[in-house]
Amino acid sequence: MSGPMPEISEEQRATLEQFRKQMDDALVGTHDDYFLVRWLRARKWNLEAAEKMLRASLKTRAMWNVDNIEKWDPPKALQEYLPYGLMGYDNEGSPVLVCPFANFDMWGMMHCVTRFEFQKYLVMLIERFMKIAYDQSLKHGWRARQLVVFFDMQDVNLKQYAWRPAAECVISTVKQYEANFPELLKMCYIINAPKLFSVAFNIVKKFLDENTTSKIVIYKSGVDRWQQQLFSHVNRKAFPKAWGGEMVDRNGDPQCKALMIWGGKLPEELYIDQSSQQSDRDFVETQVPKGDKLKLQFRVALEEQKILSWEFRTFDYDIKFGIYSVDEKTGEKRSEVALGTVYSNEMDEVGYISTRPNTTYTVVFDNSASYLRSKKLRYWVDLISDEEEGISELTSQMDNTQIASQQ
């Protein structure tokens, strides 16, 4: 696949060619020059930094099994209650996405799906939008490969983001976006922002690249100055009438609900009881003593293709979790999952990473900072096949969670 390219200098062209040579072992046909330029721009044309960023992202891409992600059947809560809609294209061909964010029930969503499922679904959507944008670029030029995003924050309940699992999910999702989708955003409009939004955004902004934040414009409630900027490159006739455009859906609705996933409060029958899910996995229950760590080692032999998968929950208190690896040949030590606090007492922590042959992986449950209490832990960690059936089994385990019984 080869698409249109922005103009670059001769020096940048030489850097691009060197970048392609250095990444040759990891690239596939869909990785055209524009794809590589995104990573170079994200790291200000620093070749070493761009390579490090891209290789880390390709590893994450394997973790999400992106090449087969369309085979995944996401939970109903995600497919029917995550609000968004594709509302045509701007004057350079870029897809325009509208999100009525007040209709997003974060509290309910986190009771219906795992954080892993939530982020995987966002990756699925972004991959779809990127494919649409690429097709657009063949007709309109490279700028069409970026996205225009419009958030309406009218009546958003920010209190639900004070809940730790929700806040943790937001921060983690922002970091995942920055690490894996550089130079994708063309413009982001956030309108009707409530008073507390600036406080929340200042926290989130710490995890965003300066180039990303420069493309985000925020307008408080009751201000319509955004319309002049938005409609300078978006056709009013192809934008919902409720937000200053001229379009209505087939029902005459100015919000164009028939053209998007509108969201709304999630019904409790979709809630899952994460603390008592049935599973054929052999879970282990143990105590991590105060001031101590639990370390689990897994060796991947030469020529093996394995995934390191985990699912765990703590009772009453959070715990620190991380994974590092050591190459048995070179002795190189790498951080695979950065050690950090997870609130697994509020939600199950589920995930997996791809592995490298001839490498030992150490999974760490760290309670060394707690001098007063031990942590009760229920966990399952194992190496599974890297083949598609292994992925299907993993996602199936997530899909087939027990529905919480009605009170």
N, C-alpha and C positions, 0 to 999 in steps of 0.2 A: 504494500500500500504506500503510495507516494502522493502527497498533497501539496497545496500552495505554501509558499514560504514568505516570511517577512524579509525585508532587505537587511542584510548584515554586511559588515565591513570585511575586507580581505583578511584582516587579522582574526576576526571572529570566525570566518569561514575556515581558516586553518585550525583554529581551536575546535571547531565542530568536527572536522575530519579526524583530528587526533582523538577526540572523545569517542567517535564511532569505532576507531581502531581499538581503543582501550576497553570498550564495552562489547566488542564483537562476540565474545563467548556467551553473552547473556541476551543479545538482541534477537528479535524475531521479525517477520515480514511486516508487521503492523507498526514497527518502530521507525517511522520515517524521520527525515531531517527536522521537521517542525517539532515532533515529539522530543527529540534530543535538545533542541533549542530551548524548550520550556525549562528543562533542568539546568541548563547553563545560565539562563537568565535568572532563575531562582537563586543561583549561587554567584551572581554577578560575574559570570564567565570564568570562575575559578574552577579549573579542570578537576583538581583533586576533590574539592568539596562537592562538585556536581556528580562525580562518579560515586562517591560515598552515599549521597542522597538517593541516587537512582538505584544502586544495588540494594540498599535497605528497602526501598519501595517495592522492588521486584520480589524480594523475600516476603514482604507483607502481602503482595498480590497473590503469591502462591498460598499463603495462609488462608486468604479469603477464597481460594480456588476460583479466581475471577474468570479464567478461561472457560469454566463450566458453570458459571453462576446462574445462567438462565435456566439451567436444569433444576434449580432449587425452587421449591414451592414455599414462599414465605408465609408466615402466620397471617390469618385473616385480619388480625388487629392492624398489622402494617399495611396490608393491601387496601383496606377499606377505611382506615381512620388517620392516616398520615396525610395532612392536607397539602396539596400542590396541584398545579395544572400548567401544561405547556400552552402558552397563549401566542402562538405564531413566532415571528422573527423580527428583529430590528432592521434598520435600513442597510446593514452590512451583512445580513443573513444569520446573525447570531440568534439562537433559541432564547425566548423570553419566558421565564418561569414566574408564576404568581403563587404566593403562599399566604392564605388567610390564617396567620399564625395563632390568632385567638382561639381558633377551632382545634388547636392541638392539645389533647389531654395527656400531658407528660406523665402525670401521676398514674393515670389509668394505663398508659402504654407500658410503663415500667412494671406494672403488675400483670401484664399480658405476655411480654416477651423478655428475653434476656438482653443485656446490653450488647452482647455479641451479635444476636439476631438483628437488633436495631441498626447497628453500624453496618452489618453485612447488607441489609436492605438499602441503606443509603448508598453504599458502593454500587449495588446493582442499578439504582436509579441514575447515578452519575455516569456509569458506563453507558447506559442507554442514551443519555443526553449527549455524551461525547461522540457516540456513533452518529446521531442526528446532526451534530455540529460538523463532523467531518464531511458528511454527505453535502451539507450546505456549503462548505468551503470549496468544493469542486465547482460550484456555480458562482460563488460570491467572493472567493478569496480567503486568505488565512484568518482574517479577523472573525470570520463566522465560526471559528473553532473555539471561541470563548462564549461564556454564558452571561446573560443579563438576568438578575434575580430581583424580585420585588416582594418584600414582606410588609404586610399590614399588621401592626401590633395593637390595633384598636381593641380595648377591653381585655388585653392579655393579663392573665393572673400570674404575676411573677413569683408569688409566694410558693408555688409548687416547686420552683427551682431552688428554694432554700432547703429542700429535702436532699440529703446527701447523695443518694443514688442518682437523682436527677441531675444535680450539679456535676457529679463525677462523670456522668454520661456526656453532658454537654462539653466539658473540657476535653475529655478523651476524644470525642468526635471532631472537635476543632483541630486538635493535634493530628489526628489521622488525616484530615483534609489537607492541612498544610504540608504534611510529609509526603503525600501521595498524589496530589492534584495541583501542582504548581502552575501558575500562569493560566489557570482555567477561567477565573472570574474576570469578566469584562467590566461589569458595573453591578453594584448591589444597592438598592433603594430600600430603606427602612422608614416607614411612615407611621404616624400616630404613636410614636414611642412614649410610653408612660414615664412619669417623673423618675422612677427608680431604675429605668432602663440604662441610663448613663452609668450608674454604679455597677450594674451587672456587666455592661459592655467593657468598661475599663478593666475588669478582671479578665474577661475573655480575650481582650485585645493583646494581653501579654503573650498569648500563644499564637498570635497572628504575625505574619511577615509585614514589614512596613509597606511593601508594594500592595499587599492585599488590603490593608486598612485604608490606603489611599484611594481605593476604588469603592469604599463604603460611605454612603451619605445617609445621615440620620435626621429626620424631621420630627419634631414633637407634635403632639395631638393638636388638631385645629389649624395646622399650617399646610398650605397647598402649593408652596413655592417649588416643590419637587416636580410638579407637572411640567413646568417649562423645560427642565433638564431632561426628564424622561421622554417627553414627546418631541424632543429635538432629534431623537433617533429611533423612536418607536411609533408606529402608525396608530393614531387614535382609533381608526376604524377596526383594528384588530386587537383592541384592548378593552377589557370589561368597562361598561358604562359606569358601574359603581365606583370606579377609581379614575374617573375623568375621561375615559375613552368613549367609544360610540357603539361597542358591540354588546349584544344581548344573546342569550342562548336560544335554543329552539322553543323554550317555554316563555320567552320574553323576559327572563330574569336578568337584571343588570349585573348581578354578581356572577353570572355564568356558571352556576353550580353544576349544570349538566355537562360542562366541559372540563371539570376537574374533580379531584377527590376532595370533598369539602371538609372531612374530618368530623369532629364532634366528640361528645363524651362517650367513652368506651363502656359498653354494657358489662356488668359484673360477671355475666356468664362466660365472658372471654377471659376472665382473670384466671391465672394459674397459681396453684399453691406450691411455691418453690421449695418450701421446707419439707414437703412430704411426697415429692414426686417418686413414682415407681420407676425402677430402672434395673436392667440386667447387669449393670456394672457392679463390680465388687468394691464397694466403698469401705474405707477404713476410718474408724473413729479413734481419735487420740487426743492427748493433751500436749500442747506446746508449753513447756514450763516457763515461768516468768524469767526474764533475762536470758532466754535461750533461743535456739533456732532448730527447726526441723529441716534437714537436707535430704533430698531424694536424688539419686544418681541414675542416669540412663545412658547406656553406651550404644551408639549407632555404629555397626560394623562396616567394614569396607564394602562398597557396592550396594549397600542397603538403601532403599528409599522409604523413609519413615516420616510420620508426623507425630510430634509430641503433643498430646491432648490432655486437658485437665478440666475438672469440675470440682468445686469445693464450696463449703459453707462453714462459717464459724458461728458460734452461739453466744449471743449477748454482746460481744466486742469485735472490733475490726482487727486486722492483722496486716503486716507487710508481706508482700509477695513479689517474687522476681525469679528470673531464670538466667543463668550464664552458661557458657560453653567453653570447652578447652579442646583445641585441635591436637590430637594425639601425636601428629607428625611434627608440627611446628611449635607446639606449646602455646600458640596464640590464644589468649583469653578474650572472649567477647561477651558483651551484655546483650542477651536476646530479648528479654522483657525487663525493663528497668525496675529496680526494686522500689516499691512505693506502697502506700497504704491503700487497701481495698476494703470497702464496707460490705464484706461478705456476710456480715451478721444481718444485713437488711435485704440482700439479694444474693442468689447463687452467682458465683464467678465461674464463667465458662469460656474456654478458648482453646486455640491450638496454634502451633508454629510449625513450619517446615524445618527439616533438619538436614545436616550435611554428613556424608559418610566419614567414618574414622574420627568421630568426635564424641566427647562425653558431655552430657548436659546435666546440670545440677539445678533442681527446683528447690527454692528456698521459701519456707514459711518462717518469717522473722518476728520473734517476740522479744528481742533483746532490749528494746527500749522500755519495756514494761517491767517495772521492779515490784509491782504490787499483786499482779494477778496472772495466772496461767490462762491459756486460751484453748477452749474446746473446739476441735477441728474435725470435720467430716470431709474426706477427700477421695478422689479417684484421679490418678495420673498414670498415663501409660503411653507406650509407643504403638502406633497403629499403622496399617498399610497406607502408603501414599497413593494407591490406585484409586480410581473413581469410586469403586464400591465402598472403599473406606471412608471417603468423603460423604457419600450418600448415607452411610450408617451414622456418621456423626451428626449430620443435619437432621436425620430422621429422629435421632434421640431428642434433639431440641424441639422438633415439631410435635412429637407425641407426648408432650407433657400432660400431666393429669389436670383436668379441669377442676378448679376449686368447687367443692360441694356447696350447694346453696344452704344458707342458714335458715 
